[in-house]
């Protein structure tokens, strides 16, 4: 759903509208068009607007074309073609699809035999790496009646790149440390693409909103 962030790279901002009689601009489409003009242009960032009232009925957009099938590549290709056609319809804006690009990740493949030769299990290596990259809460302190976590982790410049991860030091049971790169292979990859399913079939939505210059009936005639 568009109203559910899929990760820390997404956020929601909710705004309650004033009563209709107090608004200088009437109509949700016109309001959204005005807000689109006001938001700043930030490289790599996309803004999507939706009406929470309309989302109660299913879609959060004025136009929502659903495609379903078994082959994900075919669905992606078709969704791009539909999005291109919607882009030619006057009065529509915010055209997008439910397909989300896979996020880049670091994949770490631990060699069990090499780890065992240093007296380490895969779990021990993974836990040390998790603490280095994501951090671990080691204690809490109280301030003004509120408990605050104290998290320990590597500083950002020490965990950014593949080379940084390979240099993470893994404590050995008998003392000393060994770099992760001697126990594992660090690879660049991508996380899974978010797949929406409906009635056991893969589904992709192509959606758009009115920009305030036309009504839904007119726009839908052009879409058809």
C-alpha contacts under 8 A as a table, 3 or more apart, distances in Angstrom:
res1	aa1	res2	aa2	distance
1	X	4	X	5.57
2	X	5	X	7.24
2	X	60	X	7.31
3	X	12	X	7.56
5	X	8	X	7.67
5	X	10	X	5.36
5	X	11	X	6.11
5	X	12	X	7.26
6	X	9	X	7.81
6	X	10	X	6.63
7	X	10	X	5.80
8	X	11	X	7.38
18	X	22	X	6.21
18	X	23	X	6.23
19	X	22	X	5.42
19	X	23	X	6.59
20	X	23	X	5.35
20	X	26	X	6.93
23	X	26	X	6.44
25	X	30	X	6.98
25	X	31	X	6.39
26	X	30	X	6.83
26	X	31	X	7.03
27	X	30	X	5.48
27	X	31	X	6.31
27	X	212	X	7.96
28	X	31	X	4.99
28	X	32	X	6.09
28	X	51	X	7.54
29	X	32	X	5.19
29	X	33	X	6.16
29	X	209	X	7.35
29	X	210	X	5.46
29	X	211	X	5.58
29	X	212	X	4.74
30	X	33	X	5.03
30	X	34	X	6.16
30	X	211	X	6.30
30	X	212	X	4.33
30	X	213	X	7.79
31	X	34	X	5.11
31	X	35	X	6.24
31	X	212	X	7.90
32	X	35	X	5.04
32	X	36	X	6.15
32	X	49	X	6.54
32	X	211	X	7.11
33	X	36	X	5.15
33	X	37	X	6.54
33	X	210	X	7.97
33	X	211	X	5.08
33	X	212	X	6.33
34	X	37	X	5.25
34	X	38	X	6.55
35	X	38	X	5.00
35	X	39	X	6.29
36	X	39	X	5.58
36	X	47	X	7.97
41	X	45	X	7.81
42	X	45	X	5.55
48	X	94	X	6.74
50	X	55	X	7.75
50	X	60	X	5.34
50	X	61	X	6.16
51	X	54	X	5.43
51	X	55	X	6.38
51	X	60	X	6.02
51	X	61	X	7.52
52	X	55	X	4.94
52	X	56	X	6.75
52	X	60	X	6.84
53	X	56	X	5.67
53	X	57	X	7.86
54	X	57	X	5.75
54	X	58	X	7.29
54	X	59	X	6.83
54	X	60	X	5.72
54	X	61	X	7.67
55	X	58	X	5.15
55	X	59	X	5.12
55	X	60	X	4.30
55	X	61	X	7.74
56	X	59	X	7.66
59	X	62	X	7.80
59	X	64	X	6.87
61	X	64	X	6.25
61	X	207	X	6.33
61	X	208	X	6.10
61	X	209	X	5.63
62	X	207	X	7.59
62	X	208	X	6.27
62	X	209	X	4.88
62	X	210	X	6.47
62	X	216	X	7.28
63	X	207	X	5.33
63	X	208	X	5.12
63	X	209	X	6.12
63	X	220	X	7.89
64	X	205	X	6.35
64	X	206	X	5.71
64	X	207	X	4.32
64	X	208	X	6.66
65	X	205	X	5.53
65	X	206	X	5.01
65	X	207	X	6.11
66	X	203	X	6.75
66	X	204	X	5.83
66	X	205	X	4.46
66	X	206	X	6.39
67	X	75	X	6.83
67	X	79	X	7.40
67	X	203	X	5.53
67	X	204	X	5.19
67	X	205	X	6.19
67	X	206	X	8.00
68	X	75	X	7.07
68	X	201	X	6.19
68	X	202	X	5.48
68	X	203	X	4.24
68	X	204	X	6.35
69	X	72	X	7.53
69	X	75	X	6.82
69	X	201	X	5.83
69	X	202	X	5.53
69	X	203	X	6.61
70	X	201	X	6.28
70	X	202	X	5.91
71	X	74	X	5.46
71	X	75	X	6.38
71	X	202	X	7.84
72	X	75	X	5.04
72	X	76	X	6.13
72	X	202	X	7.26
73	X	76	X	5.06
73	X	77	X	6.18
74	X	77	X	5.11
74	X	78	X	6.11
75	X	78	X	5.12
75	X	79	X	5.97
75	X	203	X	7.70
75	X	204	X	6.68
76	X	79	X	5.10
76	X	80	X	6.27
76	X	99	X	7.31
76	X	204	X	7.55
77	X	80	X	5.29
77	X	81	X	6.44
78	X	81	X	5.05
78	X	82	X	6.18
79	X	82	X	5.08
79	X	83	X	6.04
79	X	97	X	6.84
79	X	204	X	7.00
79	X	205	X	7.40
79	X	206	X	6.19
80	X	83	X	5.03
80	X	84	X	6.16
80	X	97	X	7.86
81	X	84	X	5.09
81	X	85	X	6.37
82	X	85	X	5.08
82	X	86	X	6.19
82	X	206	X	7.04
83	X	86	X	5.05
83	X	87	X	6.16
83	X	95	X	6.48
83	X	96	X	6.69
83	X	97	X	7.38
83	X	206	X	6.27
83	X	207	X	7.78
84	X	87	X	5.07
84	X	88	X	6.86
85	X	88	X	5.34
85	X	89	X	7.11
85	X	223	X	7.84
86	X	89	X	5.33
86	X	92	X	7.30
86	X	95	X	7.20
86	X	208	X	7.65
86	X	223	X	6.66
87	X	90	X	7.76
87	X	92	X	7.08
87	X	93	X	7.50
87	X	95	X	6.86
89	X	92	X	6.13
89	X	219	X	6.90
89	X	222	X	6.35
89	X	223	X	6.84
90	X	214	X	7.96
90	X	219	X	7.28
91	X	210	X	5.69
91	X	211	X	5.40
91	X	212	X	6.89
91	X	213	X	5.46
91	X	214	X	5.40
91	X	215	X	7.95
91	X	219	X	6.70
92	X	95	X	7.38
92	X	208	X	6.14
92	X	209	X	5.52
92	X	210	X	4.71
92	X	211	X	5.57
92	X	219	X	7.36
93	X	208	X	5.80
93	X	209	X	5.40
93	X	210	X	6.11
93	X	211	X	5.71
94	X	207	X	7.83
94	X	208	X	5.32
94	X	209	X	5.93
95	X	206	X	7.34
95	X	207	X	5.67
95	X	208	X	4.37
95	X	209	X	7.15
96	X	206	X	5.90
96	X	207	X	5.64
96	X	208	X	6.63
97	X	100	X	7.85
97	X	204	X	7.00
97	X	205	X	5.53
97	X	206	X	4.35
97	X	207	X	6.11
98	X	204	X	5.76
98	X	205	X	5.24
98	X	206	X	6.57
99	X	193	X	7.63
99	X	194	X	6.95
99	X	195	X	7.50
99	X	204	X	6.59
99	X	205	X	7.83
100	X	193	X	6.29
100	X	194	X	6.21
101	X	193	X	6.25
102	X	190	X	5.67
102	X	191	X	5.35
102	X	192	X	5.77
102	X	193	X	4.86
102	X	194	X	7.73
103	X	190	X	5.42
103	X	191	X	5.29
103	X	192	X	7.60
103	X	193	X	7.93
104	X	188	X	7.33
104	X	189	X	5.79
104	X	190	X	4.32
104	X	191	X	6.20
105	X	188	X	6.09
105	X	189	X	5.19
105	X	190	X	5.08
105	X	191	X	6.07
106	X	162	X	7.55
106	X	186	X	6.69
106	X	187	X	5.70
106	X	188	X	4.82
106	X	189	X	5.92
106	X	190	X	7.76
107	X	186	X	5.82
107	X	187	X	5.02
107	X	188	X	6.07
107	X	189	X	6.35
108	X	184	X	6.48
108	X	185	X	5.72
108	X	186	X	4.59
108	X	187	X	6.25
109	X	184	X	5.34
109	X	185	X	5.19
109	X	186	X	6.55
110	X	115	X	7.51
110	X	122	X	6.70
110	X	183	X	5.99
110	X	184	X	4.13
110	X	185	X	6.53
111	X	114	X	5.44
111	X	115	X	6.16
111	X	183	X	5.72
111	X	184	X	5.41
111	X	185	X	7.87
112	X	115	X	5.11
112	X	116	X	6.01
112	X	121	X	7.13
112	X	122	X	6.35
112	X	183	X	7.94
113	X	116	X	5.05
113	X	117	X	6.24
114	X	117	X	5.13
114	X	118	X	6.85
114	X	182	X	7.73
114	X	183	X	5.59
115	X	118	X	5.41
115	X	119	X	6.53
115	X	120	X	4.99
115	X	121	X	6.14
115	X	122	X	6.93
115	X	125	X	7.92
115	X	183	X	5.58
116	X	119	X	4.77
116	X	120	X	4.99
116	X	121	X	6.09
117	X	120	X	7.31
118	X	172	X	6.61
119	X	172	X	6.68
119	X	173	X	6.40
119	X	174	X	7.83
120	X	124	X	6.25
120	X	125	X	6.90
120	X	172	X	6.68
120	X	173	X	7.23
121	X	124	X	5.26
121	X	125	X	6.51
122	X	125	X	5.24
122	X	126	X	6.11
123	X	126	X	5.06
123	X	127	X	6.06
124	X	127	X	5.19
124	X	128	X	6.32
125	X	128	X	5.34
125	X	129	X	6.23
125	X	170	X	6.52
125	X	180	X	7.97
126	X	129	X	5.10
126	X	130	X	6.04
127	X	130	X	5.02
127	X	131	X	6.23
128	X	131	X	5.18
128	X	132	X	6.24
128	X	170	X	6.39
129	X	132	X	5.04
129	X	133	X	6.17
129	X	168	X	7.20
129	X	170	X	7.79
130	X	133	X	5.33
130	X	134	X	5.43
130	X	135	X	6.55
130	X	136	X	7.93
131	X	134	X	5.53
131	X	135	X	4.21
131	X	136	X	5.22
131	X	152	X	7.36
131	X	153	X	5.88
132	X	135	X	5.64
132	X	152	X	7.86
132	X	153	X	4.78
132	X	154	X	5.02
132	X	159	X	7.66
132	X	168	X	7.44
133	X	153	X	6.16
133	X	154	X	6.26
133	X	159	X	6.27
134	X	153	X	6.55
135	X	151	X	5.87
135	X	152	X	5.18
135	X	153	X	4.18
135	X	154	X	7.43
136	X	151	X	5.23
136	X	152	X	5.50
136	X	153	X	6.73
137	X	140	X	7.71
137	X	149	X	6.13
137	X	150	X	5.50
137	X	151	X	4.30
137	X	152	X	6.47
138	X	149	X	7.81
138	X	150	X	6.04
138	X	151	X	6.09
138	X	152	X	6.85
139	X	149	X	6.30
139	X	150	X	5.41
139	X	151	X	7.60
140	X	147	X	6.19
140	X	148	X	5.39
140	X	149	X	4.54
140	X	150	X	5.47
141	X	147	X	5.58
141	X	148	X	5.44
141	X	149	X	6.79
141	X	150	X	7.42
142	X	145	X	6.03
142	X	146	X	5.36
142	X	147	X	4.41
142	X	148	X	6.16
143	X	146	X	5.25
143	X	147	X	6.44
143	X	148	X	7.40
154	X	158	X	6.06
154	X	159	X	6.52
155	X	158	X	5.52
155	X	159	X	6.93
156	X	159	X	5.52
156	X	160	X	6.22
157	X	160	X	5.76
158	X	161	X	7.93
158	X	164	X	5.53
158	X	165	X	7.76
159	X	164	X	5.14
159	X	165	X	5.79
160	X	164	X	6.25
160	X	165	X	7.58
161	X	164	X	5.06
161	X	165	X	6.53
162	X	165	X	5.25
162	X	166	X	6.33
162	X	186	X	6.47
162	X	187	X	7.41
162	X	188	X	7.75
163	X	166	X	5.08
163	X	167	X	6.45
164	X	167	X	5.26
164	X	168	X	6.72
165	X	168	X	5.28
165	X	180	X	7.05
165	X	181	X	7.67
165	X	186	X	7.50
166	X	179	X	6.37
166	X	180	X	4.97
166	X	181	X	4.20
166	X	182	X	7.86
166	X	186	X	6.85
167	X	179	X	5.05
167	X	180	X	5.94
167	X	181	X	6.37
168	X	179	X	5.49
168	X	180	X	5.48
168	X	181	X	7.93
169	X	177	X	5.69
169	X	178	X	5.44
169	X	179	X	4.54
169	X	180	X	6.15
170	X	177	X	5.22
170	X	178	X	5.22
170	X	179	X	6.02
170	X	180	X	6.34
171	X	175	X	6.84
171	X	176	X	6.02
171	X	177	X	4.36
171	X	178	X	6.64
172	X	175	X	5.23
172	X	176	X	5.72
172	X	177	X	5.46
172	X	178	X	7.16
178	X	182	X	7.04
179	X	182	X	5.73
179	X	183	X	7.36
180	X	183	X	5.26
180	X	184	X	5.99
181	X	184	X	5.36
181	X	185	X	6.35
181	X	186	X	7.38
195	X	202	X	6.80
195	X	203	X	7.42
196	X	202	X	5.97
196	X	203	X	5.47
196	X	204	X	6.81
197	X	200	X	5.86
197	X	201	X	5.33
197	X	202	X	4.54
197	X	203	X	5.33
198	X	201	X	5.40
198	X	202	X	6.50
198	X	203	X	6.30
210	X	213	X	7.42
210	X	214	X	7.00
210	X	215	X	7.26
210	X	216	X	7.06
211	X	214	X	7.30
212	X	215	X	7.37
214	X	218	X	6.74
214	X	219	X	6.91
215	X	218	X	5.59
215	X	219	X	6.38
216	X	219	X	5.09
216	X	220	X	6.00
217	X	220	X	5.19
217	X	221	X	6.31
218	X	221	X	5.26
218	X	222	X	6.69
219	X	222	X	5.30
219	X	223	X	6.29
220	X	223	X	4.81
220	X	224	X	6.07
221	X	224	X	5.23
